[in-house]
Amino acid sequence: MFGSDLYVALVLGVLLTYVIVKHGIGRFVILYGRRKFAAMLVVGISLKLVFDYFYPIMPFEIYEFRGIGVIVPGLIANTIQKQGLAMTMGSTLLISGATFSLMFVYNFFI
């Protein structure tokens, strides 16, 4: 059970990308359109590299977080900026849950 709770915390940690761009970088640099999108992708990639660097310190379950990729956190953060937190996180968790369920059923019957 610890692993699944950890996955949820890490997926919600994608919000960190949005917060860094919106309330950190956005205070010092004018960000809009493509520039804001690029900033979110760069911050997402940077956070992924930091997580990868600290892998030996973290438990094995976090190592499996590498499957989320380097682009996904920036894309989700950009969607949060456009559509809002509730709509984006609701649809992201719904699609992630549906994908997990389909893969679970597929692996169960095969």
N, C-alpha and C positions, 0 to 999 in steps of 0.2 A: 504494500500500500504506500510505503514511503516514496517509491519511484514515481508513481502516478501523480502524487501531490507535487513532487519536484518538477515534473513535466509541466503541470499547470502553472506553477510559479515561474518557470523559465519562459513559457510562451507569453505570459503576462508581462514578463520582463522586457518584452519588445517595446513596451510603453516607454522604457528608458530612452530609446532612440528619439521618440517624439519629444520627450521632456527636454533632452539635451539640446535639440535643435530649436524648439520653440522658446524655451526659457533661458537657455544658455547662449548659444550662438546667435539667436535672433535678437538679443539685446545689443549686440555689438556690430552686426552686419545686417544690411537690408536684404531680406530673403523673400522672394516671391517666385512663383512659377517654376521654371526649370532649375533655377539656382537653389530654391528650397528643396526640390526633389533630389538634386545632386547632393546637397548637404545631408539629407536623411539617408541616402544610400551610403555615403562615406562614413557617417557615424555608425550605421548598422554594420558595415564591414569592419570598422575599427573595434567595435564592441565584440564582434565575433572573434577577431584576432586576439583580443585580450582574454576571452574565455578559453580559447585554444592554448594560449600561453600558460595559463594557470591549471591546465588539465592535471598534471601530476599531483596537485594539492587537492583536487576535487574528487568526489566519489565517481564510480564507474557510470552511474546513471546519467550524470551530466555529460559525459563523453558522448553519449548517444544523442545529445542535443545538436551535434554537428550536422545531423540530417536536415535541420531546418535551413541550412545554407547561409550564404552571406548576403543575398539580395532580399530575402523574404522580410527581415525586420524593417528594412528601409521602405519596402513597398507597403507593409502594413501601417507603418508610421505615416506615410504619405496619405493613405486612405483615411486614417484617423483625422488628419488635418482637413481633408476635404469633406468627409461625411459625418464626422463626430465620433466620439468614443463609444457610445452605446451601440450604434448601428454597426460599426466596424467590428467590435469585439463580439457582438452577438452573432453576426454572420460568420466570422472567423471560427469561433468555437463550434457553431452549428456544422459548418462544412468539415472541420477537423474531426468532430465526433462522428459524423456520417462516414467519413473516410476510414476512421479507425474501426467502426462497426462493420463496414463492408470487408475490410481486410481480415478482421477477426472471424467473420462467418466464412469467408473464402478459405482461410487456413484451417478452420475447424472441419470443413467438409472434404478437404483434400489431403 
